[in-house]
Amino acid sequence: LQWVVDNLWAGVFSFIGVYFLATLLFIPGSLLTLGAGFVFASALGLGWGVLLASIAVFVGATSGATAAFLLGRYLVRDSIKHVSEKYPVFQAIDAALEHNGFRIVILLRLSPLIPFNAINYILGVTAVPFRDYVLACFAMLPGTVIFVFLGSSAGSLVDSATSGNDNRVLTISVIVAGVVFGLGGLTVITYYAKKELQRIVQENEERDGDAEEGQNNLVVDSYQHQEEVQEILGCTTLVQAK
């Protein structure tokens, strides 16, 4: 902690590098996010700790996610396609990405239907434009800030419990209330994101079903038209024969 205080920016950039590598190596980012909140809040206080930890986590996660996307698209495409088969939900999402790519990537960031590290690689084998993918990374901010705050709260609770501060009870009450509201907000965001994602997938399936039905009707109409032509030709032949 003292090293972070004495080498603030070195600590921030070091954590960004660690998070970047963790994203590529499938190391769970939630633990690192909580840890960043705890370390920076313990070293700098709750306010500055949450701010710098959130920036470090977001930059590290975004850069790692971008690198994973490019690797999935250009270097390990075949292997990633095999991995994507383990997530049945992706098969439905993949079809919808063609029409609602940017929107669906945002919803995937808000709803953990597919693990964060896996979805970064998997989206690389889809038709999602690189620009839309990068812009959608900003949807990670709500969850990032909440998890950082949870880690920071743990550090603040430890400091409050060990200090002789007269306002210790008030401080602990405020932190606990923040944690409760933060978890509640994250739950609501996840629920509605998942619900909206399911609605988009269902609409896409209905659209594909209508398109397939239209093609079948076209084939039937063509067949009926063929029969009518044959009947006309047959009648014409009979008249000529008479």
N, C-alpha and C positions, 0 to 999 in steps of 0.2 A: 504493500500500500504506500509506503513511504517512497518507494522508487517511482510510483505513478505520480505522486505529488511533486517530486523533484524533477521528473522527466515527463511532463504532462503530454506533450505532443508525440514524443517517442512512444509513450504508452498507447496513445490513440492509434497511431499508425501500426504499431506492433499487433494490436488487437484486430485491426482491419485485415492484416496479412493472415493471421491465424484463422479468422472467420472465412476468408477467401478459400484457403486450403481445406477447411472443414467442409465447406459446401461442395467442393469437387470430390472429396473422399467419403461422402455420405455419412459424416459425423453429425449427430443431431444438433441442430442449431439452437433449440430451445434452452438447452443447458448453458451454452455459451452466452446467450442473451441474458439469462438470469444472472450468470456470473459477472457479466459486464456491468449490469446494474448494481450488483453488490459491491464490486471493487471500486468503481468510480464514485458511487455515493458515499462509501466509507472514506474515500480519500478526499473528496471535494464537497461533500454535503449532498442533500437530496436534490435540490434544484439543478445545480451545475452537473451533478453526477448523472441525472436522468438525461439531460440535454446531450452531453458529450457521449454517453454510452449509446443513446439512440442513434446519433450521427455515425458513430463507429460501426454499430451493428448494421445499419442500413447500407452504408457504403460497402462494407465487407460482403454482406449478403447479395447486394445488387451486382457487384463485380464478379463474385463467384457464380451467381446464377447466369450472368451473361456469358461467362466462359464455358459453363456447362452446356448452355444452349448451343453455342457455336461448335463445341466438340460433338454434341449429339447430331448436329446437322451435317457436319463435313467429315469427321474423322471416325466416329464409332457408330455410324447410322444403323448398320445391320444389327449390331449387338443391342442397341437401344430399342429397336423394333421388337426384339425378342423379349426384352424386359417389360415393355408396355403390355404384352399379352397377359401379364400377371395381374393387371388391373382392369377388370371387366368394364368398369365405369368409363375408362378411357375410350373404349370402342364406340360408345355412344357419343362421347364428347368430341372425338376426332371428326365425326361427320358434321357436327354442328359448328366446328371451328371454321369451316369454309365460308359460312355466312356471318358469324358473330365472333370472329377471332379475338379482337381487342376486349370485348365485353366479357367473354368467357375466361380469358386469362386473368382478368381482374377478379372475377368470381372465384376462380381456383385459388388465387392468393388469399382471398378472404375466408374460403371454406376448405378445410384440410381433408378433402376427399382422397387426395393422393399426396403422399409425403413430399415436403418441400424439395428435398434434394433429388428425389426421383422425377418430379414434374419438370424440373429445369432441363434435364436431359431429354425426357419424353417429348416435350414441346418442340424440341429441335427437329424432330422427324415429321412434324406437321406442316401445314401451309401457312402458319402464323407468320406475318412479316416481322422482321427483326425489330423495326421501329416500334411496332405495337407491343411487342414482347417487353422491350426495355421500358416503355412508358407505363406499362401495366405494373411494373415493379413498385411503383409508388403506392399501390394497394397494400403493400406489406407494412406500411408505416403504422396503421392503428394497432396491429398485433405486436409490432416491434416495441412501440412506446409502452403498451400495457405490460409486456413481459419484462421490459427494462425496469418499469416502475415496481413490479413485484420483487425483482431482485434488489432494487434500491431500498425498498421498504424493509426487507429483511435486514439489510445493513443498518438502517436507521433504527429499527426496533432493538437491535443488539446494542447500539450506542446509547439509546434512551434507557435501556434496562441497566446498563452498567454505570451510567453517569448519575450525578446527584442533582440533576436539573429539577427544579420545582414544578415545571410544566410537563413533567414526564408523562403523566396520565393523559393530558390533553394531546400531546404529540402522538402517543400510541393510538389514541382513539381516532385521530385524524388519519393516520396511516392505515389503520384497519378499515375505516370507512372507504378510503381511496381504493384499497385492494378489493373490497366487496363490489363497489361500483365498477371498477375496472374489469373484473371477471364477469360481472353481469353484462356489461357492454360488449365484451368479446363474445359471450354466448349468443347474444341477440344478433350481432353482426354475422356470426357463423351460421346461425339458423336461417336467416333471411337470404344469405348468399347461397346456401345449399338449396333452399326452396326455389330461388330464381334460376339456378343452374338446372335443376330438374325440369322446370317449366320450359326452358329453352330447348333442352334435349327432347322433351316430349313433342314440342312444336316441330322440331326438325324431323322427328320420326313420322309425324302426321303428314308433313310436307312431302317426304319421300314416298309415303304410302299413296298420297293423292297422285303424285307423278307416275308411280307404277300403275295405278288404276287407269290413268289417262292413256298410258301406252297400251295397256291391254284393250281398252275401248277402241283405240285407234286400229289395233290389229283386227279386232272383230269387225269394225266398220269396213276395213279394207277387204276382209274376206267376204263380207256380205255384198260389197260392191262388185267383187270379182264374180260372184255367183249370178248377180243380176246381169252383168255383161254377157256371161256365158248363155243365160237364158235368152237374151235378146238375139245373140248370134245364132242360137239354135232355132229360134222362130224364123229368123231371116232365111236360114238354110232351107227350112221346110217350105216357106213361101216360094222360094226360087225353084225348088224341086217340083212343086205343083205347076 
